[in-house]
Amino acid sequence: MDMRTPLAQARGLGPAKSGGTSHWWAQRLTSLALVPLMLWFVVAVISLIGADHGAFVAWVSEPGTLLLLVLTIISLFYHLDQGMQVVVEDYIHGEAAKLTVLIAVKGFSYIGGIASLLAVLRVAFGS
């Protein structure tokens, strides 16, 4: 039994006024990707305890490490953006406040992600 109106059924829209399934899947896939990426990152950082700056730069400069770091950063900030969007949409009820916070969250996600990527690339390729 479908509780949606005929118009919502035709549009495929739920109570959130958007499809939502792509957002839901994106959040699930990024969380699934982040499990091995974060495990790898934590183990790698622990193995670098006591290493000097040169060893760290050499580690970041390895192609496999660089690829995994970039994937971790992209997945992490995308997942953060998706998750915070859901929280804001669920718990902030004023439209002006909701829009303001959503813009701030989106800005933080993009700026933080780009800054992190640039920092990793700068370490990997030198300044």
C-alpha positions as CSV (number, residue, x, y, z in Angstrom):
1,M,0.0,0.0,0.0
2,D,1.5,3.3,-1.1
3,M,0.6,6.3,1.1
4,R,1.8,9.0,-1.4
5,T,-0.4,11.2,-3.4
6,P,-0.9,10.5,-7.1
7,L,1.2,13.5,-8.0
8,A,4.1,12.4,-5.7
9,Q,3.8,8.9,-7.2
10,A,4.1,10.3,-10.7
11,R,7.1,12.4,-9.8
12,G,8.6,9.7,-7.6
13,L,9.0,12.2,-4.7
14,G,8.8,11.4,-1.0
15,P,8.1,13.7,1.9
16,A,11.6,15.3,1.5
17,K,10.4,16.8,-1.9
18,S,13.2,15.0,-3.7
19,G,14.0,11.5,-4.9
20,G,16.6,10.9,-2.1
21,T,17.7,7.5,-3.2
22,S,20.8,8.7,-4.9
23,H,21.7,10.7,-1.8
24,W,21.1,7.6,0.3
25,W,23.2,5.4,-1.9
26,A,26.0,7.9,-2.1
27,Q,26.2,8.1,1.7
28,R,26.2,4.3,2.0
29,L,28.9,3.8,-0.7
30,T,31.1,6.5,0.8
31,S,30.8,5.0,4.2
32,L,31.6,1.6,2.8
33,A,34.7,3.0,1.0
34,L,35.8,4.9,4.1
35,V,36.0,1.7,6.3
36,P,39.1,0.2,4.5
37,L,40.5,3.6,3.7
38,M,40.4,4.8,7.3
39,L,41.8,1.5,8.6
40,W,44.7,1.8,6.1
41,F,45.2,5.4,7.1
42,V,45.3,4.7,10.9
43,V,47.7,1.7,10.5
44,A,49.9,3.8,8.2
45,V,50.0,6.8,10.5
46,I,50.8,4.5,13.5
47,S,53.7,2.9,11.5
48,L,55.1,6.4,10.8
49,I,55.3,7.4,14.5
50,G,58.9,8.5,15.1
51,A,59.7,8.9,11.5
52,D,61.4,12.1,10.4
53,H,60.1,14.6,7.8
54,G,62.0,13.0,4.9
55,A,60.5,9.6,5.6
56,F,57.0,11.1,5.7
57,V,57.5,13.0,2.5
58,A,58.9,9.8,0.8
59,W,55.8,7.9,2.1
60,V,53.4,10.5,0.7
61,S,55.3,10.6,-2.6
62,E,54.7,6.9,-3.3
63,P,52.1,6.6,-6.1
64,G,50.0,4.0,-4.2
65,T,50.0,6.1,-1.0
66,L,49.2,9.3,-2.8
67,L,46.2,7.6,-4.6
68,L,44.9,6.2,-1.3
69,L,45.3,9.6,0.4
70,V,43.4,11.4,-2.4
71,L,40.6,8.8,-2.4
72,T,40.4,9.1,1.4
73,I,40.1,12.9,1.3
74,I,37.5,12.9,-1.5
75,S,35.4,10.2,0.2
76,L,35.7,11.8,3.6
77,F,34.6,15.3,2.6
78,Y,31.9,14.1,0.3
79,H,30.5,11.8,3.0
80,L,30.8,14.7,5.5
81,D,28.8,17.0,3.1
82,Q,26.1,14.4,2.5
83,G,25.7,13.6,6.2
84,M,25.6,17.2,7.4
85,Q,23.1,18.0,4.7
86,V,20.7,15.4,6.1
87,V,21.3,16.6,9.7
88,V,20.6,20.2,8.7
89,E,17.5,19.3,6.7
90,D,16.1,17.3,9.6
91,Y,16.8,19.6,12.5
92,I,16.8,23.2,11.2
93,H,13.3,24.2,10.4
94,G,13.5,27.9,9.3
95,E,14.0,28.1,5.5
96,A,16.5,31.1,5.7
97,A,18.5,29.4,8.5
98,K,18.5,26.1,6.7
99,L,19.7,27.6,3.5
100,T,22.4,29.6,5.3
101,V,23.7,26.6,7.2
102,L,23.6,24.4,4.0
103,I,25.6,26.9,2.1
104,A,28.1,27.1,5.0
105,V,28.4,23.3,5.2
106,K,28.8,23.0,1.4
107,G,31.5,25.7,1.5
108,F,33.3,24.1,4.4
109,S,33.2,20.7,2.6
110,Y,34.6,22.1,-0.7
111,I,37.2,24.4,0.9
112,G,38.3,21.8,3.4
113,G,38.5,19.1,0.7
114,I,40.4,21.3,-1.8
115,A,42.8,22.5,0.9
116,S,43.5,19.0,2.0
117,L,44.1,17.8,-1.5
118,L,46.4,20.7,-2.2
119,A,48.4,20.0,1.0
120,V,48.8,16.4,0.1
121,L,49.8,17.2,-3.4
122,R,52.2,19.9,-2.3
123,V,54.0,17.4,0.1
124,A,54.0,14.7,-2.6
125,F,55.4,16.9,-5.4
126,G,57.4,19.4,-3.4
127,S,56.7,23.1,-3.2
